[in-house]
Amino acid sequence: MPTIHLLIKGRVQGVFFRASAKEQADRLGVRGWVRNTPEGHVEIVASGSDKALQQFAEWCSQGPPRAVVADVINSAHPETTFRDFSIGRG
């Protein structure tokens, strides 16, 4: 399946970004993982259909209500198969 790597910058920690991203991923049928980085960003690797990944990336550019997303770096990632979408690397 197509796979993307997202690095979300801004006020994205402490605003339920990871939990909200999991909800969105589950809703869209996206699989992968989300985690906080030591630099204060949120990192996501996600796989799914092109349409689902596009919708997921669009959601990530806004995030949950309390987030202030300053930038989303969207880069290619080798195709990867995940069983589900998890919080933390896995």
C-alpha positions as CSV (number, residue, x, y, z in Angstrom):
1,M,0.0,0.0,0.0
2,P,1.2,3.6,-0.6
3,T,2.9,4.9,2.5
4,I,3.7,8.5,3.6
5,H,5.8,10.0,6.3
6,L,4.5,13.2,8.0
7,L,6.3,15.5,10.4
8,I,3.8,18.0,11.9
9,K,5.3,21.1,13.5
10,G,3.7,23.8,15.7
11,R,1.7,23.5,18.9
12,V,1.0,19.8,18.4
13,Q,1.9,18.2,21.7
14,G,-0.4,18.3,24.7
15,V,-3.4,18.9,22.5
16,F,-4.6,15.3,21.9
17,F,-3.0,15.2,18.5
18,R,-2.0,11.6,18.7
19,A,-5.3,10.3,20.0
20,S,-7.2,12.4,17.4
21,A,-5.0,11.2,14.6
22,K,-5.7,7.6,15.6
23,E,-9.4,8.3,15.5
24,Q,-9.1,9.9,12.0
25,A,-6.9,7.0,10.8
26,D,-9.4,4.4,12.0
27,R,-12.2,6.3,10.4
28,L,-10.4,6.5,7.1
29,G,-9.0,3.0,7.1
30,V,-5.4,4.3,7.4
31,R,-2.8,2.1,9.2
32,G,0.5,3.0,10.7
33,W,1.7,4.8,13.8
34,V,2.0,8.3,15.4
35,R,4.4,9.5,18.0
36,N,5.7,12.6,19.7
37,T,9.3,13.6,18.8
38,P,11.8,15.0,21.4
39,E,11.8,18.2,19.4
40,G,8.2,18.9,20.1
41,H,6.8,17.7,16.8
42,V,4.4,14.8,15.9
43,E,5.7,12.1,13.5
44,I,3.4,9.8,11.5
45,V,4.0,7.0,9.1
46,A,0.8,5.9,7.5
47,S,-0.3,3.6,4.7
48,G,-3.6,3.3,2.9
49,S,-5.3,4.1,-0.4
50,D,-4.2,7.3,-2.1
51,K,-7.5,9.0,-1.4
52,A,-7.5,8.0,2.3
53,L,-3.9,9.2,2.7
54,Q,-4.7,12.5,1.0
55,Q,-7.7,13.0,3.4
56,F,-5.6,12.0,6.4
57,A,-2.8,14.4,5.4
58,E,-5.3,17.2,5.0
59,W,-6.7,16.5,8.5
60,C,-3.1,16.6,9.9
61,S,-2.6,20.1,8.4
62,Q,-5.3,21.3,10.8
63,G,-5.2,18.7,13.6
64,P,-7.6,18.7,16.6
65,P,-9.2,21.9,17.8
66,R,-6.5,22.9,20.3
67,A,-3.6,22.3,17.9
68,V,-1.8,25.1,16.0
69,V,-0.2,23.5,13.0
70,A,2.6,25.6,11.6
71,D,4.0,23.1,9.0
72,V,3.5,19.6,7.7
73,I,6.4,18.0,5.9
74,N,5.0,15.2,3.8
75,S,7.6,12.8,2.3
76,A,7.6,9.5,0.5
77,H,8.2,6.4,2.5
78,P,8.9,2.8,1.4
79,E,5.6,0.9,1.1
80,T,4.9,-0.7,4.4
81,T,2.2,-3.0,5.7
82,F,0.7,-2.3,9.1
83,R,-2.1,-4.3,10.9
84,D,-3.6,-1.2,12.5
85,F,-2.9,2.4,13.5
86,S,-1.1,2.7,16.8
87,I,0.1,5.4,19.1
88,G,3.8,5.0,19.5
89,R,6.1,3.3,17.1
90,G,5.0,-0.1,16.2
